[in-house]
């Protein structure tokens, strides 16, 4: 039973990471109008990953302020689009995150349970 739970937990974590990367890519498309590709961890990609990880871990956006609001005339539309994206992202990942936490706690409690009980 524990092996099955561990496999389920690993699958869930991989799924959560995959969803996080998809939303990071969507953020790049909204705020930077697409992505040139490649694997460089430049500032836009780091910002996108920061957004996605803050959302999935429910840390929040206290340090997130668009710096280009004075030079980009469409920044309000972009921020609104990111807010819409965030709502969907939170509704999708929060229950998954909570469920995976429950699975992990169950695995630990099963591991601590005496063999005969």
PyMOL commands that set and color helices and strands:
alter all, ss='L'
color gray80, all
select helices_A, chain A and resi 2-32+43-56+67-70+75-112
alter helices_A, ss='H'
color red, helices_A
deselect
rebuild
show_as cartoon
